[in-house]
Structure formats: structure tokens, C-alpha cells
Amino acid sequence: METIPEEYTVPAQARDWMQCIGCAVTICDSEGVILYMNDRARATYRKHGNLIGASLYDCHAERSTGKIRRLLATGETNTYTVLKHGIHKLIFQSPWRRDGEIAGLVEISIPLPENMPHYDRDAENK
């Protein structure tokens, strides 16, 4: 695995915040190289070892790598839910930018409670 250039390291204040939010956070650069994983993300993928410096393209199936490439090319976001190992999760993937240009992707994986309430604010405000 390669060494992450200093300009792509995550500042300490951001790392502190990302450690405390109770969900998995993974950040990659514009080439799909993983720059950062908080402790929860590392725990999720523990069996694969240290993935910092690894390519997302080596860690995903062809269908997923196509989506990663599309997000990096277009700046679109991708949001979906998944059930994995008995845990429902909301996955949010979005480009991050440096000087207005797409510099990579952030993935936030949020565990969802089994009985999550849903509120219809439109109906409540009529």
C-alpha cells in the first residue's frame, strides 16, 4: 500500500469529529485510494486488514466500481439502504471537493434502528 501524501491527510479536528458520530466514515481520493477510515469503518472491514492506501477498485465488484467511477466523474451522490449481518444501514456516498474540483468520495454508513420512526412534516404542516 502506498503512503498518503501529506496534503490529503485528514486534519485532527475532523478526525476527532468523525470518530464520535457513531457511524462508519471512509474517505478516498479521486483515484479511489482510501485515505481515511474512522474506527467504526476499520472495525467493519477488520478481516481485510489495514485498507488505508488500498484501492476501492480492488475491494469491490465490477458493478460497484462502475458506480464509484460515475460518482467521481459526475459529482452525483448515491444513497441506499442495505441489510448486512443482520444490521440495517443507510449508506450515503458523496464527492468531496478541493478548490472546486472533485478530490474523492466520502462514504458514511449509518446503522438504522429496527423500528425507526418516520415523520411526514409536509402532512403535519397542512
DRENDO-1510 file (C-alpha; in Angstrom, 1 decimal, always signed):
<recs>
REC; n; res; u; v; w
REC; 1; MET; +0.0; +0.0; +0.0 .
REC; 2; GLU; +1.2; +3.5; -0.8 .
REC; 3; THR; +1.9; +6.4; +1.5 .
REC; 4; ILE; -0.8; +9.0; +1.6 .
REC; 5; PRO; +0.5; +12.5; +0.6 .
REC; 6; GLU; +0.5; +15.0; +3.4 .
REC; 7; GLU; -1.9; +17.3; +1.6 .
REC; 8; TYR; -4.6; +14.5; +1.7 .
REC; 9; THR; -4.3; +13.7; +5.4 .
REC; 10; VAL; -7.4; +14.5; +7.4 .
REC; 11; PRO; -7.0; +17.3; +9.9 .
REC; 12; ALA; -7.1; +16.3; +13.6 .
REC; 13; GLN; -10.3; +18.2; +14.4 .
REC; 14; ALA; -12.1; +16.5; +11.6 .
REC; 15; ARG; -10.8; +13.1; +12.7 .
REC; 16; ASP; -12.0; +13.7; +16.2 .
REC; 17; TRP; -15.4; +14.6; +15.0 .
REC; 18; MET; -15.6; +11.6; +12.6 .
REC; 19; GLN; -14.6; +9.3; +15.4 .
REC; 20; CYS; -17.5; +10.4; +17.7 .
REC; 21; ILE; -20.5; +10.3; +15.4 .
REC; 22; GLY; -21.4; +6.6; +15.8 .
REC; 23; CYS; -21.3; +5.6; +12.1 .
REC; 24; ALA; -18.6; +4.4; +9.7 .
REC; 25; VAL; -16.8; +7.0; +7.7 .
REC; 26; THR; -14.4; +6.2; +4.8 .
REC; 27; ILE; -12.7; +8.8; +2.5 .
REC; 28; CYS; -10.9; +8.1; -0.7 .
REC; 29; ASP; -9.1; +10.3; -3.3 .
REC; 30; SER; -10.1; +10.9; -6.9 .
REC; 31; GLU; -8.2; +7.7; -7.9 .
REC; 32; GLY; -10.2; +5.6; -5.4 .
REC; 33; VAL; -7.4; +5.2; -3.0 .
REC; 34; ILE; -8.6; +5.0; +0.6 .
REC; 35; LEU; -7.2; +8.0; +2.6 .
REC; 36; TYR; -9.1; +7.6; +5.9 .
REC; 37; MET; -11.3; +5.2; +7.8 .
REC; 38; ASN; -12.6; +6.0; +11.3 .
REC; 39; ASP; -12.5; +3.3; +13.9 .
REC; 40; ARG; -16.0; +2.1; +13.1 .
REC; 41; ALA; -15.2; +1.7; +9.4 .
REC; 42; ARG; -12.0; -0.1; +10.3 .
REC; 43; ALA; -13.9; -2.5; +12.6 .
REC; 44; THR; -16.4; -3.2; +9.8 .
REC; 45; TYR; -13.6; -4.3; +7.5 .
REC; 46; ARG; -11.2; -5.7; +10.1 .
REC; 47; LYS; -10.9; -9.1; +8.4 .
REC; 48; HIS; -9.4; -7.3; +5.4 .
REC; 49; GLY; -6.6; -5.7; +7.4 .
REC; 50; ASN; -5.4; -2.1; +7.1 .
REC; 51; LEU; -7.1; -0.7; +4.0 .
REC; 52; ILE; -5.6; +2.8; +4.1 .
REC; 53; GLY; -3.7; +3.2; +0.8 .
REC; 54; ALA; -5.7; +0.4; -0.8 .
REC; 55; SER; -7.8; +0.9; -4.0 .
REC; 56; LEU; -11.6; +0.8; -3.7 .
REC; 57; TYR; -11.5; -0.8; -7.1 .
REC; 58; ASP; -9.7; -3.8; -5.7 .
REC; 59; CYS; -12.2; -4.1; -2.8 .
REC; 60; HIS; -15.5; -4.0; -4.9 .
REC; 61; ALA; -17.2; -6.0; -7.6 .
REC; 62; GLU; -17.5; -4.6; -11.1 .
REC; 63; ARG; -21.0; -3.2; -10.6 .
REC; 64; SER; -19.8; -1.2; -7.6 .
REC; 65; THR; -16.6; +0.1; -9.2 .
REC; 66; GLY; -18.8; +1.4; -12.1 .
REC; 67; LYS; -20.8; +3.4; -9.6 .
REC; 68; ILE; -17.7; +4.7; -7.9 .
REC; 69; ARG; -16.3; +5.8; -11.2 .
REC; 70; ARG; -19.6; +7.5; -12.1 .
REC; 71; LEU; -19.7; +9.4; -8.8 .
REC; 72; LEU; -16.2; +10.6; -9.2 .
REC; 73; ALA; -16.8; +11.7; -12.8 .
REC; 74; THR; -20.2; +13.4; -12.4 .
REC; 75; GLY; -20.2; +14.7; -8.8 .
REC; 76; GLU; -23.5; +12.9; -8.1 .
REC; 77; THR; -24.3; +11.3; -4.7 .
REC; 78; ASN; -25.5; +7.8; -4.1 .
REC; 79; THR; -27.8; +6.8; -1.2 .
REC; 80; TYR; -29.3; +3.5; -0.4 .
REC; 81; THR; -30.1; +1.1; +2.4 .
REC; 82; VAL; -28.7; -2.3; +3.0 .
REC; 83; LEU; -29.1; -5.3; +5.4 .
REC; 84; LYS; -25.8; -6.9; +6.2 .
REC; 85; HIS; -25.0; -9.2; +9.1 .
REC; 86; GLY; -28.5; -8.5; +10.5 .
REC; 87; ILE; -27.9; -4.8; +10.7 .
REC; 88; HIS; -29.9; -2.3; +8.6 .
REC; 89; LYS; -27.8; +0.6; +7.4 .
REC; 90; LEU; -28.2; +3.8; +5.4 .
REC; 91; ILE; -25.2; +4.3; +3.0 .
REC; 92; PHE; -24.5; +7.8; +1.8 .
REC; 93; GLN; -21.7; +8.4; -0.8 .
REC; 94; SER; -20.8; +11.8; -1.9 .
REC; 95; PRO; -17.9; +13.5; -3.6 .
REC; 96; TRP; -15.7; +15.9; -1.7 .
REC; 97; ARG; -14.0; +18.8; -3.4 .
REC; 98; ARG; -10.7; +20.7; -3.1 .
REC; 99; ASP; -10.6; +24.1; -4.8 .
REC; 100; GLY; -13.9; +23.3; -6.6 .
REC; 101; GLU; -12.7; +20.1; -8.2 .
REC; 102; ILE; -13.8; +16.6; -7.2 .
REC; 103; ALA; -11.0; +15.3; -5.0 .
REC; 104; GLY; -12.6; +11.9; -3.9 .
REC; 105; LEU; -15.5; +10.3; -2.2 .
REC; 106; VAL; -16.8; +10.2; +1.3 .
REC; 107; GLU; -19.0; +7.2; +2.4 .
REC; 108; ILE; -21.0; +7.4; +5.6 .
REC; 109; SER; -22.6; +4.2; +6.8 .
REC; 110; ILE; -25.3; +4.8; +9.4 .
REC; 111; PRO; -26.8; +1.9; +11.4 .
REC; 112; LEU; -30.5; +2.2; +11.5 .
REC; 113; PRO; -32.7; +1.2; +14.4 .
REC; 114; GLU; -35.1; -1.7; +13.8 .
REC; 115; ASN; -38.2; +0.4; +14.4 .
REC; 116; MET; -37.2; +3.8; +13.2 .
REC; 117; PRO; -39.9; +6.4; +13.2 .
REC; 118; HIS; -40.8; +8.3; +10.1 .
REC; 119; TYR; -42.4; +11.8; +10.2 .
REC; 120; ASP; -44.2; +13.4; +7.4 .
REC; 121; ARG; -43.5; +17.1; +8.0 .
REC; 122; ASP; -45.5; +18.1; +4.8 .
REC; 123; ALA; -48.7; +16.5; +6.2 .
REC; 124; GLU; -48.1; +17.9; +9.7 .
REC; 125; ASN; -47.8; +21.5; +8.3 .
REC; 126; LYS; -51.1; +21.5; +6.4 .
</recs>
